[in-house]
């Protein structure tokens, strides 16, 4: 342990010293459900890792251990994205674990903030049905997309929202997505948010939820987050809790 701690401290110090002062601190799509409109800096590889526990009811729980969003900045307007997730679903006596269908995609910046026009980007993913554990393979390719927007309210506060749709890979009907969140910077290192979000299927009842969380910025390249939320609709999960760690480096 006496050897490990100095090594960790040296890595964090090195990543900070090598960080260009022209770049902003790490911008992540977690822990809230609202994806941010900002692009990963050119040449940087970014990993957003999350562990979550969701209780649907007394007989059903879902864990992600972990969920990983990998990003790579191509240029100022475009990033590549890869989402992998290992999940454990426990439904009464039936337990399924494995890798969910892998999603590949991109984010592209569309508009810069100007007056009432928000910073705006478009995110698109495509789920690969056979690139998954046998028990979790989907029937069809499942696309998902969303427009992500953000307004600057003050030096410390932002207002962000997403609109989009996704397909589950088993039925042809889409589920529409909305999110609305406000983020606040308490200090240079500590931030927080509260958020409403939901899923509105073409067929079936809507699922509305509320959550909130905190982030801690170790240095411009490393961030820790914690979040929790609960359902607002009868069909919503009872609650969830999550912990995440994100970092980036130039390659």
MIDOSE-538572 format. One line per 2 residues: number of its first residue (from 1); their letters; for each residue x, y, z of C-alpha. Coordinates in Angstrom, 1 decimal, padded with zeros to 4 digits, always signed. Layout:
BEGIN
NUM) A) X,Y,Z | ...;
end
This chain:
BEGIN
1) XX) +000.0,+000.0,+000.0 | +002.9,+002.4,+000.8;
3) XX) +004.1,+001.8,-002.8 | +000.7,+002.0,-004.5;
5) XX) -000.4,+005.3,-003.1 | +002.6,+007.3,-004.4;
7) XX) +002.1,+005.7,-007.8 | -001.5,+006.8,-007.9;
9) XX) -000.6,+010.3,-006.8 | +002.1,+010.5,-009.4;
11) XX) -000.3,+009.5,-012.2 | -002.8,+012.1,-011.2;
13) XX) -000.1,+014.8,-010.9 | +001.4,+013.8,-014.3;
15) XX) -002.0,+013.9,-016.0 | -002.6,+017.4,-014.6;
17) XX) +000.8,+018.7,-015.5 | +000.4,+017.4,-019.1;
19) XX) -003.0,+019.0,-019.5 | -003.2,+021.9,-021.8;
21) XX) -004.5,+025.0,-020.1 | -006.4,+025.9,-023.3;
23) XX) -008.8,+022.9,-022.7 | -011.7,+022.9,-020.3;
25) XX) -012.0,+020.4,-017.5 | -013.4,+017.0,-018.4;
27) XX) -017.1,+017.1,-019.6 | -019.0,+013.9,-019.1;
29) XX) -022.4,+012.5,-020.1 | -022.9,+011.1,-016.6;
31) XX) -024.1,+011.0,-013.8 | -027.4,+012.5,-015.1;
33) XX) -029.5,+011.1,-017.9 | -029.0,+014.3,-019.9;
35) XX) -026.2,+013.9,-022.4 | -023.9,+017.0,-022.6;
37) XX) -023.4,+018.8,-025.9 | -019.7,+019.1,-025.6;
39) XX) -017.2,+017.1,-027.8 | -014.2,+015.2,-026.3;
41) XX) -011.0,+017.1,-027.2 | -009.2,+016.1,-030.3;
43) XX) -006.9,+013.1,-029.8 | -008.2,+012.4,-026.3;
45) XX) -009.6,+009.0,-025.2 | -012.2,+009.3,-022.5;
47) XX) -013.7,+006.6,-020.3 | -016.9,+007.1,-018.3;
49) XX) -017.4,+004.2,-015.9 | -020.5,+003.6,-013.9;
51) XX) -021.8,+001.1,-011.3 | -025.5,+001.2,-010.6;
53) XX) -028.2,-000.7,-008.7 | -031.9,-000.3,-009.6;
55) XX) -034.9,-001.8,-007.7 | -037.9,-002.3,-009.9;
57) XX) -040.1,-003.9,-007.2 | -039.7,-006.4,-004.4;
59) XX) -038.9,-009.2,-006.8 | -036.9,-007.4,-009.5;
61) XX) -033.5,-005.7,-009.5 | -031.0,-004.7,-012.1;
63) XX) -027.3,-004.0,-011.6 | -024.7,-002.6,-014.1;
65) XX) -021.2,-003.7,-013.0 | -020.0,-001.8,-014.9;
67) XX) -021.4,+000.4,-017.7 | -018.6,+002.0,-019.8;
69) XX) -018.9,+004.8,-022.3 | -015.7,+005.2,-024.3;
71) XX) -015.2,+008.3,-026.4 | -012.5,+009.5,-028.8;
73) XX) -012.3,+013.1,-030.1 | -011.8,+013.2,-033.9;
75) XX) -011.9,+017.0,-034.2 | -013.7,+020.0,-032.7;
77) XX) -017.0,+018.9,-034.1 | -017.0,+015.1,-033.9;
79) XX) -016.4,+012.2,-031.5 | -016.7,+008.4,-031.8;
81) XX) -018.5,+006.5,-029.0 | -018.7,+002.9,-027.8;
83) XX) -021.1,+001.7,-025.0 | -020.5,-001.6,-023.2;
85) XX) -022.4,-002.8,-020.2 | -022.3,-005.9,-018.0;
87) XX) -025.6,-006.3,-016.3 | -027.1,-008.7,-013.7;
89) XX) -030.9,-009.0,-013.8 | -032.6,-010.7,-010.9;
91) XX) -036.3,-011.4,-011.4 | -037.6,-013.5,-008.4;
93) XX) -036.0,-016.9,-009.1 | -034.7,-016.1,-012.6;
95) XX) -031.3,-014.5,-012.8 | -029.6,-013.4,-016.0;
97) XX) -026.2,-011.9,-016.3 | -023.9,-011.0,-019.2;
99) XX) -023.0,-008.3,-021.7 | -025.9,-006.3,-023.2;
101) XX) -025.7,-005.6,-027.0 | -022.8,-003.3,-027.7;
103) XX) -023.7,+000.2,-029.0 | -021.4,+002.1,-031.4;
105) XX) -022.1,+005.7,-032.4 | -021.0,+009.3,-032.6;
107) XX) -021.7,+012.9,-031.4 | -021.5,+015.9,-033.6;
109) XX) -021.7,+019.5,-032.6 | -024.3,+021.5,-034.5;
111) XX) -024.6,+025.0,-032.9 | -022.7,+027.2,-030.5;
113) XX) -024.6,+029.1,-027.8 | -025.7,+032.5,-028.9;
115) XX) -028.4,+034.5,-027.1 | -031.4,+032.2,-026.7;
117) XX) -029.9,+029.6,-029.0 | -028.4,+026.8,-026.9;
119) XX) -025.2,+024.9,-027.5 | -026.6,+021.9,-029.5;
121) XX) -025.2,+018.6,-030.6 | -026.6,+015.4,-032.1;
123) XX) -025.9,+011.9,-030.7 | -026.6,+008.7,-032.6;
125) XX) -026.0,+005.0,-031.6 | -026.7,+001.7,-033.2;
127) XX) -027.0,-001.5,-031.0 | -025.4,-004.6,-032.5;
129) XX) -027.9,-007.5,-031.6 | -025.4,-010.3,-031.8;
131) XX) -022.5,-008.6,-030.1 | -023.8,-009.6,-026.6;
133) XX) -024.0,-012.6,-024.3 | -026.3,-015.4,-025.6;
135) XX) -029.1,-014.7,-023.1 | -029.1,-011.0,-023.9;
137) XX) -028.9,-010.9,-027.7 | -031.6,-008.7,-029.4;
139) XX) -033.7,-009.6,-032.3 | -033.0,-006.5,-034.4;
141) XX) -030.5,-003.7,-034.7 | -031.6,-001.1,-032.3;
143) XX) -030.8,+002.6,-033.1 | -031.1,+005.5,-030.7;
145) XX) -030.7,+009.2,-031.2 | -031.1,+012.4,-029.3;
147) XX) -030.5,+016.2,-029.6 | -028.8,+017.6,-026.6;
149) XX) -029.0,+021.3,-025.7 | -027.5,+023.5,-023.0;
151) XX) -028.0,+027.1,-021.9 | -025.6,+029.1,-019.6;
153) XX) -027.7,+030.8,-016.9 | -024.8,+032.2,-015.0;
155) XX) -021.1,+031.4,-014.3 | -022.3,+028.7,-011.9;
157) XX) -025.5,+027.4,-013.3 | -026.7,+025.7,-016.6;
159) XX) -030.0,+024.5,-018.0 | -029.8,+021.4,-020.2;
161) XX) -032.3,+019.2,-022.0 | -032.5,+016.3,-024.5;
163) XX) -035.1,+015.1,-026.9 | -034.8,+011.8,-028.9;
165) XX) -036.0,+008.3,-029.4 | -034.7,+004.7,-029.0;
167) XX) -035.6,+001.2,-030.1 | -035.2,-001.8,-027.8;
169) XX) -034.2,-004.4,-030.5 | -037.2,-006.6,-029.9;
171) XX) -040.2,-004.5,-031.2 | -040.4,-002.1,-034.1;
173) XX) -042.1,+000.7,-032.0 | -039.9,+003.5,-030.7;
175) XX) -039.8,+004.9,-027.2 | -039.4,+008.7,-027.1;
177) XX) -037.0,+010.3,-024.6 | -037.0,+013.6,-022.8;
179) XX) -034.7,+015.0,-020.1 | -034.5,+018.3,-018.3;
181) XX) -031.8,+019.2,-015.8 | -030.1,+022.1,-014.1;
183) XX) -026.5,+021.9,-013.0 | -024.8,+024.1,-010.4;
185) XX) -021.1,+024.5,-009.5 | -020.7,+024.9,-005.7;
187) XX) -017.0,+025.2,-006.0 | -014.3,+024.7,-008.7;
189) XX) -014.3,+021.0,-007.8 | -017.8,+020.2,-006.6;
191) XX) -020.9,+020.3,-008.8 | -024.5,+019.1,-008.5;
193) XX) -027.7,+018.6,-010.4 | -031.4,+017.8,-010.2;
195) XX) -033.3,+016.3,-013.1 | -036.6,+015.2,-014.5;
197) XX) -036.5,+012.6,-017.3 | -038.7,+010.0,-018.9;
199) XX) -039.6,+007.5,-021.6 | -042.8,+007.6,-023.6;
201) XX) -043.4,+004.5,-025.7 | -045.4,+004.5,-028.9;
203) XX) -047.4,+001.8,-027.3 | -047.8,+001.5,-023.5;
205) XX) -047.7,+003.9,-020.5 | -045.1,+006.6,-020.0;
207) XX) -042.3,+006.2,-017.4 | -041.4,+009.5,-015.6;
209) XX) -038.5,+009.8,-013.1 | -036.6,+012.2,-010.9;
211) XX) -032.9,+012.1,-009.9 | -030.0,+014.2,-008.5;
213) XX) -026.3,+013.8,-007.9 | -022.9,+015.3,-007.1;
215) XX) -019.6,+015.4,-009.0 | -016.1,+015.9,-007.6;
217) XX) -013.3,+017.0,-009.9 | -009.9,+015.6,-008.7;
219) XX) -008.1,+017.4,-011.5 | -009.0,+018.5,-015.1;
221) XX) -008.8,+014.9,-016.3 | -010.4,+012.9,-013.5;
223) XX) -013.9,+013.0,-012.0 | -015.9,+011.1,-009.4;
225) XX) -019.7,+011.1,-009.3 | -022.6,+009.8,-007.2;
227) XX) -026.3,+009.9,-008.0 | -029.7,+008.5,-007.0;
229) XX) -033.3,+008.7,-008.3 | -036.8,+007.4,-008.0;
231) XX) -039.8,+006.7,-010.2 | -042.8,+009.0,-010.6;
233) XX) -045.0,+006.7,-012.5 | -046.7,+003.4,-011.5;
235) XX) -044.6,+001.5,-014.0 | -041.3,+003.2,-013.0;
237) XX) -038.6,+001.5,-010.9 | -038.8,+002.3,-007.2;
239) XX) -035.3,+003.8,-007.0 | -031.7,+003.5,-008.2;
241) XX) -028.3,+004.5,-006.9 | -025.1,+004.9,-008.9;
243) XX) -021.4,+005.6,-008.5 | -019.1,+006.6,-011.4;
245) XX) -015.5,+007.5,-012.2 | -014.5,+009.2,-015.5;
247) XX) -011.0,+010.0,-016.8 | -009.3,+011.0,-020.1;
249) XX) -005.8,+011.1,-021.6 | -004.3,+012.1,-024.9;
251) X) -003.0,+009.4,-027.2;
end
